[in-house]
Amino acid sequence: MSYTRMIVLTILAMVAFAGNSLLCRLALKHTTIDAASFTTIRLASGALVLWLLVRMRGTKTGQGGGWLSALMLFGYAAAFSFAYISLPAAIGALILFGAVQATMIGYGIMRRERLRPVQFAGLFLAFGGLIGLLLPGLSAPPLGRALMMFGAGIAWGAYSIRGMGAGDPSGVTAGNFLRAVPMTVALSAFMYKWISIDAAGCGYAVASGALASGLGYILWYSVLPALKSTQAATVQLCVPVLAASGGIVFLGEALTLRLVLASIAILGGIALVVLEKRKVRLA
């Protein structure tokens, strides 16, 4: 994969992930859909779209992926939805991507990956910018919901790590989504007393599953083999910035100086981590 292609696909994947946060926020805050139903519709619609794409390519579905990856996908999606019932969006993003980064960088260190001084500075700058964007002035989150979001971050980090060895991104993602559907249907059956579905919430869930999740995960899987664990973790720190920007455009949230400065720090830090690898390769 060319370097330019990797950058473009990574950006598109991060936009899709930010879209997931916005769609989930819209659904659970402004419609009556419950978290279990949102998760089920999201994963089922994603599985359907991926199944159609794989069939159009003439390959067999269900051969890619595995049950462990599907369990991690389900765990992330379910915990993510339930955490956002009462967890503030900013705190949720901080906990989620902090957990993702800790999981993936921890795995990278276990694999004896080493950061160059410039990359370490970039990582520090990016994480510092994220803290500056989300932490000041926020009250402590509800412990139970915070633990759910932390678990979602660990699951997503582990799912991404397993995706680094994926041979066929679309086949693997389709297989994982198909395997996750029975799990989320079982969750909805268990939560049937609290089921609540409306048209708007269902629409947000379908968009989250078919577009932001299904297609977004294919893009992410396609670039993961070209990234180290530390780089993949750092790149995902831009998602809260993108989500905040989307909130300004689509939810009417205010543009603040803190958001601008934090965005510069996060995106600049990511550039240091990723571009330094490129510099080393060319040397």
C-alpha positions in Angstrom: 0.0 0.0 0.0 1.4 3.4 -1.0 1.9 6.0 1.8 -0.6 8.4 0.3 -3.3 5.8 0.1 -2.6 4.7 3.7 -3.1 8.3 4.9 -6.3 8.9 2.9 -7.9 5.6 4.1 -6.8 6.3 7.7 -8.5 9.7 7.6 -11.7 8.3 6.2 -11.7 5.6 8.9 -11.3 8.1 11.6 -14.1 10.3 10.2 -16.3 7.1 10.2 -15.4 6.5 13.9 -16.3 10.1 14.8 -19.6 9.6 13.0 -20.3 6.7 15.3 -20.0 8.9 18.3 -22.2 11.6 16.9 -24.9 9.1 15.8 -24.9 7.3 19.1 -25.1 10.6 21.0 -28.0 11.8 18.8 -29.9 8.5 19.2 -29.6 8.0 22.9 -30.0 11.7 23.9 -32.6 12.9 21.4 -34.7 9.8 20.6 -36.4 7.1 22.7 -34.4 4.1 21.4 -32.8 2.0 24.2 -29.1 1.1 24.2 -29.6 -2.6 23.5 -31.9 -2.0 20.5 -29.4 0.6 19.2 -26.6 -1.9 19.4 -28.6 -4.7 17.8 -29.7 -2.6 14.9 -26.3 -1.1 14.5 -24.5 -4.5 14.3 -27.3 -6.2 12.2 -27.4 -3.4 9.6 -23.6 -3.4 9.4 -23.6 -7.2 9.0 -26.1 -6.9 6.1 -24.2 -4.3 4.2 -20.9 -6.2 4.6 -22.6 -9.4 3.6 -23.9 -7.8 0.4 -20.5 -6.3 -0.4 -18.7 -9.6 0.0 -21.3 -11.4 -2.1 -20.9 -8.8 -4.8 -17.2 -9.7 -4.9 -18.0 -13.3 -5.4 -16.4 -14.5 -2.2 -17.9 -16.6 0.5 -19.1 -14.9 3.7 -18.4 -16.2 7.1 -14.9 -17.6 6.3 -13.1 -14.4 7.5 -12.9 -13.3 11.1 -13.4 -15.4 14.2 -15.6 -15.8 17.3 -13.1 -14.1 19.6 -12.9 -11.0 17.4 -16.7 -11.0 17.1 -17.0 -11.1 20.9 -14.6 -8.1 21.2 -16.7 -6.3 18.6 -19.9 -7.0 20.4 -18.4 -6.1 23.7 -17.2 -2.7 22.4 -20.5 -1.9 20.7 -22.7 -2.9 23.7 -20.5 -1.2 26.3 -20.2 1.9 24.2 -24.0 2.3 23.8 -24.8 1.6 27.5 -22.1 4.0 28.7 -23.5 6.9 26.7 -26.9 6.6 28.4 -25.7 8.9 31.2 -22.0 9.5 30.6 -21.1 13.0 29.2 -19.8 12.8 25.7 -16.5 14.5 26.4 -15.7 12.3 29.4 -16.8 9.2 27.4 -14.4 10.0 24.5 -11.6 10.6 26.9 -12.1 7.3 28.7 -12.7 5.3 25.5 -9.7 6.5 23.5 -7.5 6.6 26.6 -8.3 2.9 27.1 -7.7 2.2 23.4 -4.3 3.9 23.5 -3.3 2.2 26.7 -4.3 -1.2 25.3 -2.5 -0.8 21.9 0.6 0.9 23.2 0.9 -1.7 26.0 0.7 -4.4 23.4 3.3 -2.7 21.3 5.7 -2.4 24.2 5.1 -6.1 25.0 6.1 -6.8 21.4 9.3 -4.7 22.0 8.3 -1.8 19.8 10.3 1.3 20.6 9.4 4.9 20.1 12.0 7.3 18.8 12.4 10.5 20.9 10.5 12.5 18.3 7.7 9.9 18.3 7.5 9.9 22.1 7.3 13.7 22.0 4.4 13.5 19.5 2.6 10.9 21.6 3.0 13.1 24.7 1.8 16.2 22.8 -1.3 14.4 21.3 -2.4 12.9 24.7 -1.8 16.2 26.4 -4.0 18.0 23.8 -6.7 15.4 24.4 -6.6 16.0 28.1 -6.7 19.7 27.6 -9.7 19.4 25.4 -11.8 17.0 27.6 -10.7 17.1 31.2 -10.8 20.7 32.6 -14.1 21.8 34.1 -15.7 18.3 33.8 -17.2 16.6 36.9 -16.3 13.1 37.8 -18.3 10.6 35.7 -20.6 8.0 37.1 -18.4 5.1 38.1 -20.5 2.3 36.5 -20.8 4.0 33.1 -17.1 5.0 33.2 -16.1 1.4 33.7 -18.3 0.4 30.8 -16.6 2.9 28.5 -13.2 1.8 29.7 -14.1 -1.8 28.9 -15.3 -0.7 25.5 -12.0 0.9 24.9 -10.1 -2.2 25.9 -12.3 -4.3 23.6 -11.8 -2.0 20.7 -8.1 -1.8 21.2 -7.9 -5.6 21.3 -10.1 -5.9 18.2 -7.8 -3.5 16.3 -4.7 -5.5 17.4 -6.3 -8.7 16.1 -7.1 -6.9 12.9 -3.5 -6.2 12.1 -3.1 -9.7 10.8 -6.3 -9.6 8.7 -5.7 -10.8 5.1 -9.0 -9.7 3.5 -10.4 -6.6 5.4 -13.9 -6.9 4.0 -14.2 -10.7 4.5 -12.8 -10.5 8.0 -15.0 -7.6 9.0 -18.1 -9.3 7.5 -17.4 -12.5 9.3 -17.0 -10.7 12.6 -20.2 -8.7 12.2 -22.2 -11.8 11.2 -20.9 -13.7 14.3 -21.7 -10.7 16.6 -25.3 -10.5 15.5 -26.5 -13.5 17.5 -24.7 -12.1 20.6 -26.5 -8.7 20.3 -29.9 -10.4 19.6 -29.4 -12.4 22.8 -28.7 -9.1 24.6 -31.9 -7.5 23.3 -33.9 -10.6 24.3 -32.5 -10.4 27.8 -33.4 -6.7 27.9 -36.8 -7.1 26.3 -38.6 -5.3 29.2 -36.8 -2.1 28.4 -37.1 -2.2 24.6 -38.0 1.1 23.0 -37.6 1.9 19.3 -38.6 4.9 17.3 -38.1 5.8 13.7 -35.4 8.4 14.3 -33.4 6.2 16.7 -33.6 3.3 14.3 -32.4 5.5 11.4 -29.4 6.7 13.4 -28.6 3.1 14.4 -28.8 1.9 10.7 -26.5 4.8 9.6 -24.1 3.9 12.4 -24.0 0.2 11.5 -24.1 0.3 7.7 -21.9 3.3 7.1 -19.8 4.4 10.1 -19.2 0.9 11.4 -19.4 -1.5 8.5 -17.6 0.5 5.8 -15.4 2.3 8.4 -14.1 -0.9 9.9 -13.2 -2.2 6.4 -11.1 0.9 5.9 -9.5 0.6 9.3 -8.7 -3.1 8.8 -7.1 -2.3 5.4 -4.6 0.2 6.9 -3.8 -1.6 10.2 -1.1 -3.9 8.7 0.8 -0.8 7.7 0.8 0.7 11.2 2.5 -0.2 14.4 0.4 -0.6 17.5 1.7 2.7 18.9 0.9 4.5 15.7 -2.6 3.0 15.4 -3.3 4.0 19.0 -2.1 7.6 18.5 -4.0 8.1 15.2 -7.2 7.3 17.0 -6.7 10.2 19.3 -8.0 12.5 16.6 -11.5 10.9 16.8 -12.6 13.1 19.7 -11.5 16.2 17.9 -13.4 15.1 14.8 -16.4 14.3 16.9 -16.3 17.7 18.6 -16.0 19.4 15.2 -19.0 17.4 14.1 -20.9 18.6 17.1 -20.2 22.2 16.1 -21.5 21.6 12.6 -24.4 19.2 13.2 -25.4 19.9 16.9 -24.8 23.6 17.1 -22.1 23.3 19.7 -19.8 26.4 20.2 -16.4 26.7 18.7 -13.9 27.5 21.5 -10.3 28.5 21.7 -9.6 25.4 23.8 -10.9 23.2 21.0 -8.8 24.9 18.4 -5.6 24.7 20.5 -6.3 21.1 21.5 -6.9 20.1 17.9 -3.6 21.6 16.8 -1.8 19.7 19.6 -3.5 16.4 18.9 -3.2 16.5 15.1 0.4 17.8 15.4 1.4 15.0 17.8 -0.1 12.4 15.5 1.9 13.9 12.6 5.1 13.6 14.5 4.4 9.9 15.3 3.4 8.9 11.8 5.7 11.0 9.7 8.8 10.1 11.8 8.2 6.5 10.7 8.1 7.6 7.1 11.3 9.5 7.6 13.1 6.4 9.0 11.9 4.3 6.1 13.3 6.7 3.5 16.7 7.1 5.3 
